Amino acid sequence: MTTTTRGVQPRDGQNLVVLVWNALTERADAIRRALPPRPADARGRWRWLRSLDEDQARRAALLDRLDALCAHVAGRPALGYDPGDLLPAAALEEADGFTSETIALLIAQYRAQQARR
């Protein structure tokens, strides 16, 4: 069962959705900077993907996943995720290890809260 997370408020008053979005965005931006520029058109994108080595291709796939999760957390539902769940487990997993200890604690508290439901 998926629960809706709109308006989740951690104890410090900041919006957990924004904190997770920030972590995902920072990861995506770091990967984007490490890869060769990605063309916008389909044909150029196909050539770009074929030109990547194995490690770059893996990071490009992760970038696509992070971009989809960023959009979903921002309120633009991504395929494969419940539109009503702004903090799917995949977003929390991708944010793990890329936040401060305080935010990691808030995420853990949120997960515990969700597990009780």
C-alpha atoms as a printed R data frame, in Angstrom:
    type eleno elety resid chain resno      x      y       z
1   ATOM     1    CA   MET     A     1  0.000  0.000   0.000
2   ATOM     2    CA   THR     A     2  1.371  3.387  -0.983
3   ATOM     3    CA   THR     A     3  0.638  6.405   1.176
4   ATOM     4    CA   THR     A     4  0.428 10.002   0.115
5   ATOM     5    CA   THR     A     5  3.239 12.201   1.403
6   ATOM     6    CA   ARG     A     6  2.064 15.642   0.383
7   ATOM     7    CA   GLY     A     7  2.912 18.185   3.038
8   ATOM     8    CA   VAL     A     8  5.273 15.952   5.031
9   ATOM     9    CA   GLN     A     9  6.762 18.134   7.736
10  ATOM    10    CA   PRO     A    10  9.819 17.004   9.698
11  ATOM    11    CA   ARG     A    11 10.283 18.282  13.235
12  ATOM    12    CA   ASP     A    12 12.501 21.184  12.162
13  ATOM    13    CA   GLY     A    13  9.665 22.617  10.043
14  ATOM    14    CA   GLN     A    14 11.376 22.163   6.675
15  ATOM    15    CA   ASN     A    15  9.606 20.258   3.991
16  ATOM    16    CA   LEU     A    16 11.109 16.754   3.609
17  ATOM    17    CA   VAL     A    17 10.042 16.654  -0.016
18  ATOM    18    CA   VAL     A    18 12.257 19.659  -0.784
19  ATOM    19    CA   LEU     A    19 15.199 18.172   1.121
20  ATOM    20    CA   VAL     A    20 15.004 14.906  -0.808
21  ATOM    21    CA   TRP     A    21 14.559 16.784  -4.103
22  ATOM    22    CA   ASN     A    22 17.679 18.834  -3.319
23  ATOM    23    CA   ALA     A    23 19.738 15.681  -2.677
24  ATOM    24    CA   LEU     A    24 18.521 14.036  -5.883
25  ATOM    25    CA   THR     A    25 19.139 17.183  -7.919
26  ATOM    26    CA   GLU     A    26 22.672 17.585  -6.583
27  ATOM    27    CA   ARG     A    27 23.477 13.960  -7.482
28  ATOM    28    CA   ALA     A    28 21.995 14.363 -10.965
29  ATOM    29    CA   ASP     A    29 23.901 17.608 -11.572
30  ATOM    30    CA   ALA     A    30 27.205 16.023 -10.515
31  ATOM    31    CA   ILE     A    31 26.665 13.121 -12.914
32  ATOM    32    CA   ARG     A    32 25.563 15.468 -15.700
33  ATOM    33    CA   ARG     A    33 28.782 17.494 -15.313
34  ATOM    34    CA   ALA     A    34 30.907 14.315 -15.453
35  ATOM    35    CA   LEU     A    35 29.359 13.080 -18.709
36  ATOM    36    CA   PRO     A    36 29.843 14.499 -22.193
37  ATOM    37    CA   PRO     A    37 27.050 16.946 -23.116
38  ATOM    38    CA   ARG     A    38 23.822 15.097 -23.918
39  ATOM    39    CA   PRO     A    39 22.066 16.184 -27.133
40  ATOM    40    CA   ALA     A    40 18.371 17.006 -26.911
41  ATOM    41    CA   ASP     A    41 17.276 15.471 -30.219
42  ATOM    42    CA   ALA     A    42 16.552 11.738 -30.456
43  ATOM    43    CA   ARG     A    43 19.092 10.956 -33.180
44  ATOM    44    CA   GLY     A    44 21.873 12.835 -31.395
45  ATOM    45    CA   ARG     A    45 20.948 11.194 -28.111
46  ATOM    46    CA   TRP     A    46 21.163  7.741 -29.725
47  ATOM    47    CA   ARG     A    47 24.653  8.501 -31.081
48  ATOM    48    CA   TRP     A    48 25.645  9.930 -27.710
49  ATOM    49    CA   LEU     A    49 24.534  6.797 -25.868
50  ATOM    50    CA   ARG     A    50 26.425  4.578 -28.314
51  ATOM    51    CA   SER     A    51 29.609  6.633 -27.809
52  ATOM    52    CA   LEU     A    52 29.698  6.151 -24.023
53  ATOM    53    CA   ASP     A    53 31.965  3.604 -22.384
54  ATOM    54    CA   GLU     A    54 30.506  1.105 -19.900
55  ATOM    55    CA   ASP     A    55 30.965  3.317 -16.838
56  ATOM    56    CA   GLN     A    56 29.561  6.390 -18.588
57  ATOM    57    CA   ALA     A    57 26.565  4.378 -19.818
58  ATOM    58    CA   ARG     A    58 25.883  3.212 -16.266
59  ATOM    59    CA   ARG     A    59 26.038  6.794 -15.009
60  ATOM    60    CA   ALA     A    60 23.790  7.955 -17.880
61  ATOM    61    CA   ALA     A    61 21.189  5.361 -16.854
62  ATOM    62    CA   LEU     A    62 21.417  6.562 -13.242
63  ATOM    63    CA   LEU     A    63 21.053 10.143 -14.468
64  ATOM    64    CA   ASP     A    64 17.832  9.212 -16.282
65  ATOM    65    CA   ARG     A    65 16.518  7.570 -13.088
66  ATOM    66    CA   LEU     A    66 17.453 10.571 -10.951
67  ATOM    67    CA   ASP     A    67 15.886 13.002 -13.435
68  ATOM    68    CA   ALA     A    68 12.645 10.991 -13.348
69  ATOM    69    CA   LEU     A    69 12.649 10.887  -9.544
70  ATOM    70    CA   CYS     A    70 13.389 14.629  -9.328
71  ATOM    71    CA   ALA     A    71 10.427 15.348 -11.577
72  ATOM    72    CA   HIS     A    72  8.208 12.997  -9.572
73  ATOM    73    CA   VAL     A    73  9.186 14.545  -6.227
74  ATOM    74    CA   ALA     A    74  8.556 17.990  -7.762
75  ATOM    75    CA   GLY     A    75  4.973 16.977  -8.547
76  ATOM    76    CA   ARG     A    76  5.337 15.795 -12.152
77  ATOM    77    CA   PRO     A    77  4.548 12.071 -11.832
78  ATOM    78    CA   ALA     A    78  7.051  9.707 -13.398
79  ATOM    79    CA   LEU     A    79  6.186  6.405 -14.999
80  ATOM    80    CA   GLY     A    80  6.243  3.520 -12.554
81  ATOM    81    CA   TYR     A    81  5.525  5.579  -9.448
82  ATOM    82    CA   ASP     A    82  2.202  6.248  -7.752
83  ATOM    83    CA   PRO     A    83  1.234  9.835  -8.672
84  ATOM    84    CA   GLY     A    84 -0.039 10.410  -5.123
85  ATOM    85    CA   ASP     A    85  3.222  9.357  -3.496
86  ATOM    86    CA   LEU     A    86  5.624 12.305  -3.651
87  ATOM    87    CA   LEU     A    87  8.301 10.410  -1.722
88  ATOM    88    CA   PRO     A    88  8.487  6.938  -3.231
89  ATOM    89    CA   ALA     A    89 10.909  4.477  -1.665
90  ATOM    90    CA   ALA     A    90 13.168  4.778  -4.739
91  ATOM    91    CA   ALA     A    91 13.642  8.513  -4.117
92  ATOM    92    CA   LEU     A    92 14.534  7.922  -0.480
93  ATOM    93    CA   GLU     A    93 16.961  5.155  -1.467
94  ATOM    94    CA   GLU     A    94 18.686  7.379  -4.030
95  ATOM    95    CA   ALA     A    95 18.994 10.172  -1.427
96  ATOM    96    CA   ASP     A    96 20.594  7.787   1.112
97  ATOM    97    CA   GLY     A    97 24.203  8.694   1.716
98  ATOM    98    CA   PHE     A    98 23.924 12.001  -0.131
99  ATOM    99    CA   THR     A    99 22.430 14.106   2.653
100 ATOM   100    CA   SER     A   100 23.588 15.491   5.960
101 ATOM   101    CA   GLU     A   101 23.195 13.394   9.099
102 ATOM   102    CA   THR     A   102 20.265 15.575  10.148
103 ATOM   103    CA   ILE     A   103 18.391 14.990   6.890
104 ATOM   104    CA   ALA     A   104 19.251 11.281   7.012
105 ATOM   105    CA   LEU     A   105 17.678 11.160  10.476
106 ATOM   106    CA   LEU     A   106 14.543 12.909   9.185
107 ATOM   107    CA   ILE     A   107 14.320 10.391   6.340
108 ATOM   108    CA   ALA     A   108 14.712  7.517   8.820
109 ATOM   109    CA   GLN     A   109 11.953  9.005  10.999
110 ATOM   110    CA   TYR     A   110  9.729  9.350   7.953
111 ATOM   111    CA   ARG     A   111 10.367  5.729   6.941
112 ATOM   112    CA   ALA     A   112  9.548  4.555  10.470
113 ATOM   113    CA   GLN     A   113  6.352  6.610  10.394
114 ATOM   114    CA   GLN     A   114  5.387  5.063   7.049
115 ATOM   115    CA   ALA     A   115  6.138  1.544   8.302
116 ATOM   116    CA   ARG     A   116  3.674  2.047  11.174
117 ATOM   117    CA   ARG     A   117  0.854  2.890   8.753
